[in-house]
Amino acid sequence: MADVFLPETGLDEHQHGVVASGCFQHVMTMLDMASRSPAEDRFMLEVAEASRLHSRFLSGAVDSARAAWLLSRVLVTLGRGEESLAMAEECLAVVKAGRLGPLDEAFGLEAVARAQSTLGNVGASASARADGESLAVQVDSDVDRERIRGHLATVSEARPH
């Protein structure tokens, strides 16, 4: 992420990490809610953006990739397919630039597939999903492998709320 403006915040890297992680976890909880009000949707988007902002202060590409994935997931949930696709593509770009492993690349592809599905691009969605499934078998951790497979399995069901 070249040319990113990072002002002095008074927080150190650890503190940014704690905030980014807390925001990430809160958004995941909100995504699991059976229903949300429009105000809760706005709040969820703001918290996902906060997670992404704080992740920019961290030194690892994995933090930036996962924050972009999260924001993509929130945007697709809100029916904002074009913006979601842009975040999914950013996620994949960070994954490739940072030479992250198959787990993060598979999640990036899951985000692309989900955004494409929301946009009605069935072929592009199916292709990204198949690529993600191919990468999922390369994930060493059984828990992580099942987690990404679970996310990929729900792509065809993805529809704006």
Salt bridges, closest charged atoms under 4 A:
ASP41 OD1 - ARG36 NE 2.67
GLU83 OE1 - ARG80 NE 2.77
GLU90 OE1 - ARG52 NH2 2.88
ASP104 OD1 - ARG66 NE 2.68
GLU110 OE2 - ARG73 NH1 3.33
GLU110 OE2 - ARG114 NE 2.62
GLU133 OE2 - ARG129 NE 3.13
ASP142 OD1 - ARG145 NH2 2.09
ASP144 OD1 - ARG147 NH2 2.83
GLU146 OE2 - ARG149 NH1 3.10
